[in-house]
Each structure stands twice: as structure tokens, then as C-alpha cells.
Amino acid sequence: MIIRISGPALVINFCQRVGLISLFLFTGISSAETSFEKQPSIFELSLAELLNVRVDVASYTSERIIQTPAIVSRYDQNDLTLMGIKSLKDMLSFIPGFVLQENRAGGTPVMIRGIVEAFNQKILFLVDDVPYWMPSHSEIPLLGIPIEAISHVEVIRGPGAIYYGTNASAGVIKIVTKQKAGNSLAVNYDSNQKLNVGGYYFHAFNDDSHFSLGVESQKDNGFTSYFEGTPQPPSFPKGTPDFDHIVITEEMTSVLARFRYYNFNINFQTFDSMTNDTDEPTPLSIATQREHKGYLLHMDKSWQFEHANMQVYSEYNQFYLQFVSRNVLSLGNDGGFRFDNNGDNNTRWRTGVTFDYHWNNHLTLNSGMEFEKRRIENYNLYSVATNRNILRLIESQAVEENALFGQIDYQYQQWRFLIGGRYTNNSKSGDRVTPRVSTVYQIDNHQSIKLLYSVGFNSPNFTQLFINIPGTIEGNPNLRAELVKTTDLAYSYEKDNTLFVANAYLLKADDFIQRGFSNNLVSFFNSGSFDRSGIELDYQRVLKSYTLFANFSYSHQGNREISDDKLAAIVPRFTTAIGLSYPWDTRQTLGFSLRTISKRNKAPASYLLNANYNYKTERYSLFFTVKNLLGEKIVYPDTQDFVSEHLIEGDDNVNLSLSLKYLF
């Protein structure tokens, strides 16, 4: 029998099935086969060793930050907790070039290097290397990972590596979960009546097999925020207020489990979150009771041969949202957005294989292929009063995206050169080839200079393509995939428990997918091209007497009115973050953190100061935290439709938090 296959997309479509079958066939192979060479465990390092730690978000193997061919930052959850930063959102907001804020849709857009989208379509979110995002809107699970299960966060600013596909326009966020002993139960209570409980459990069967479990649940009475200048539909009566006080809440339940048996891994995650759970009357056109539901099942199997490594992986991710849209039918007549069948078929299925061949001590060849299928159910507008669907917004849809990628990694003396590319074929957005070229010169064992170029590919999601509410919002089925081309020049220094990274970047966005509000209509379009340029500084110093983190970012286009760049006006020119923890004695630690965002558009500069006290024994750890110690009213601009008059208060006033953790 002769099988005739032509074209890269068809090759991938055929080979992905072989890869998936291989995953299940080979999981039964005896554990006696050769296992991967073990790397030193990053989870067993002391604080004093932190700055020699390796990261792997930018490469196939663990590397020191001065060696990795990308602009990477790494922050440990335990370190930031001692500085008064106690949630994943706050951890991310501490990273240079990152800005997080609330919006009137009930979400938290993440801005990286001045690039943002209301539902986070510009961000690739990874949980232990596994992509996790919503096929309908591209939203990410910021409330879906138990905080007690998080070891640290690694991020790439810019598109980064060739083996990351859609959504990596602005950057890559990787949540690394714990894989070590250190069981805990924690309870936290805030003065705004927010109660959070969580825990982490680890059990090792032997040196190569273990099981871990993280859980978290949160109930929240919230705080009162003030919205002003909120865009209103033209059907509203003249004189309808565009301002009001709105209760902001965050509630969630999440579970994360991992099982490892030699070189076979199973990861499972599920969560349910609700934001802004209020039914108080309001004249505003906003979203409340926004619920996210998702689960993820991932499996992978790895092999190591004499000169090569191979991994086969597959995962199934269901993730959808639903929410109430206040006054969407008419003033005083609420509607809502939901999927048929409770979103059961809002899924992403991805499977693939990677193969690395180590030619010699200087040359490594990396390659891989993957297939992904995304689907959504019918998306509807319904009446809250009758609980009946009244308008079909999007018909059920499906798309396939296939990719081939390869890279040459050559090292000679103090030089390292990488050149590679990724071919992506999307059944609705067409195909593209995106390159990656990197040069790293290691001056000595402590310093390096990097020159990096990478291109991020991002296909439009189903909402951007197909949503249609006559006279209110319309999708654009002719949207093209966007490209973000980034060049970085960086200097990195590691020595004496000190890390310093200084980098300058220039990015150009082509066919950038934007949401806009004009003539009372929300629409999606390819905005053409615009540039971003800036500087980022990242300093970390870890000693027995103190731990100090400080960073700074500058965006040249920030807070400016640029005709072909609507985003620029809401980008801060400067952001800074500083955190310090000081061990008073063997049991007590004092800490603080300060995050600042400069003025942008009509939103004034903001200063968010937290302070923390920790008392720790062998079995217990007590935290007393004061959030927003200055009592600042933090005001955010409109990151949804870029309406300059629309402002949102995004943080509570002074807030007290008491936490107790039991260690066993």
C-alpha cells in the first residue's frame, strides 16, 4: 500500500495521530529503560543559591538566566509572600514590564510591554509547560491555580521560543508547581471579609515517582469600586448616569494534581471562579457574575537515548465563561452571555512530539510537530428575567492549527548561536513561518550579552471572528493572524548572590488584532503596524541578612496620543517595583513591597505599598499583612475599548490580612 501525503499541514495531520498512539503504547514500557539524566532539583536550593537557579521557559533544557536565549524573569512564591505579595495576580504585577488591572467586563487584562487585550488574547499561559487558555475568548486561568501549589513563576517578555504557538504575542507566563515534600494547610482572612483556605500535599513512592495535590477555595464579600465615564448604548435615555459604585469580588475553587512514574507524567487541573458577584441595580453597561469553568488533563512520556531525547504529549482542555451583561437589552433589563450545553464542547485538544539530537558537545538540533483542534458550542444572549435564549451570537465553530518547528543550537567557546523557525497552518487564518535568531556571548562565568530576534504568531479567536449583536458588537471573519516582531539587546550579570539584567527592546506589530469602540459599535480589526521600544532593569540580591528585589521599565511610546496606535495612550511610561524581606531573628521576618505605575491617559500615577510580618516555628507560620498601606485610590484606564473618559477604581483601601499556615 502506498500512502501519498503532500504539504506540511497534511504531514502534521497524519503524524500527530501516530504520536498520540505512541504516547499510550509506550507508557507501558518497563521503567528499566534508560531514564533522563537528572538535573539538580531547583526546588531543593536555599535562598542563597536562588540566583544560580536554572530556568527552562525559554529552552528545551534548564539553563542559567545569563545563558538562556530570551529575556526571562523568575520569582519564587515564598520570597514574594514575605514581601506582602500573596496572590498570583500580585506576583505577576511585580515583574518588569507587566501591568495588571480590572476592567468592566469583570476580567483582569495582563499588559506586557504595552501590549494588552481585554480577554488576554496576547498572552500564552502555561501550567508546567502545558498551554491553558479559552478557545472562545483566549482568556487565561488567573484564579485557577492553587497558590499553595505554586513554586515560582517564569516569564518571557516578547514572543520567545519557537516551540510556543498561538497567543505568545506579548509574552509567555509559566506557572511552575511544587514537586517536593513540604505539606501545608493555610487559611487567610482579610478585613473585607475575604476568606481563603488552601493546601498542598506531596507523597514520593521512590526517587522517580511521586504524587502531589494542591487545593484552594475563596469566598469574598469584596470592596466597592467607582466606575466613571462608562460607555453607554445609544438606546439609553438621555441623561442616564455613566458612573456608579460597583462591588468587586473574587471567588474560586481549584484543584491541581500531578502524578509522575519515572518518565511518564499525568497532570490534572479543574477550577470554577466567579468575579463581581452582585445583582445590585446599576445604570451602567457592564458585566457582573462572570464565571469561568475549566479543566485540563495532560499526559506526556519521555525517552533518552545515547545522543537524543524524545517526548510525546497530549492534553485535553475544556474552558469557558458565562456572565450577566447589565442593561444589555434595555435600561433596567439585564441579559447574559452563555454557551449551549454548559460549554461542554468548548475545548482544545493538542498533541505532538519533540525530538532533540545532540550531535556533539557543540551542536544540538531541536525539532517537533504538533496538532491542535479547538471547538466551541453555540454562544447565546439570554434574558435574565426569563432565563431564555433570545439571540444566537456565534454558531458552533471548530478550527485546526498544525505546526512544524525546528532549531539549530550551536555553542563554540564563549559564543552560542540559535537559528530556527516555526511553520503554523491555521484552517481559518492561513499559514505563516516565524523565525527565531539568537546570539549569546558569555563574557565570563558571570556575565553575558544577548542579541535576540523572534516573531510571535497569533491567530484570532472565535469571538473576534464571529460574534454579532446587531448595533452593539460585530466580529470580523476576515481578520488575519497578527505578527509581533521583537529585537532585544541585553546584558546579564550573576555573581555573589546577585542578579542584574538590563535590556533594551524594539518590537513591531503587524496586522495587530484590536477591539475598538466607535459610533456606539464595538468591532474587531487588523490595525496595521505600530512600534514599541523601551528599557527594562531587573535586580535581585539574596543574602542571609536580607532579600532585595527591584525592577524598572520604560516604554518610549507610553502615555502618548499616536494616531495609528490606540493602545499607546493607556500604556504607562514608567513602572517600578521594589521588595525587601529582613529576617529579624530565626523566627521573625519583616517585609514590604512597593509597586508604582506612572500616569497614563486620564488615570493618575499609582503607588501600591504592602507590608508584612511573619512569625515561623517548625510547624506553624503566621503572616500579618497590610495591603495598600498608603490608602491610595488606584485608578485604571479603559483596556477594553480604549475610551479615554472611562476610569475604574481597581484596588481596595487599606486592607488587613491574617494568615496561618500549618506545615507537616
Secondary structure, DSSP 8 states (H G I E B T S, - for coil): ------SHHHHHHHHHHHHHHHHHHHTTS-TTS--------GGG--GGGGGG-EE-TTSSS-EETTTSSS-EEEEEHHHHHTTT--SHHHHHHTSTTEEE---TTS---EEETTB--TT-TTEEEEETTEE---TTT----TT-S-GGGEEEEEEEESS--TT--TT-SSEEEEEEE--SS--EEEEEEETTSEEEEEEEEEEEEETTEEEEEEEEEEEE--EEEEEES----TTS-TT--S-EEEEE-EEEEEEEEEEEETTEEEEEEEEEEEES------SS--EEEEEEEEEEEEEEEEEE-SSEEEEEEEEEEEEEEEEEEEEEEETTEEEEEEEGGGGTT-EEEEEEEEEEEE-SSSEEEEEEEEEEEEEE--EEEEETTTTEEEEEEE--EEEEEEEEEEEEEEEETTEEEEEEEEEEEETTTEEEEEEEEEEEEE-SSSEEEEEEEEEEEE---HHHHH-EETTTEE--TT---EEEEEEEEEEEEEETTEEEEEEEEEEEEES-EEEEEETTEEEEEE---EEEEEEEEEEEEE-SS-EEEEEEEEETTTT--BTTBGGGGGS-SEEEEEEEEEE-SSSEEEEEEEEEE--BTTB--EEEEEEEEEEE-SSEEEEEEEESTT----EE--SSS--TT-EEE-S-SSEEEEEEEEE-
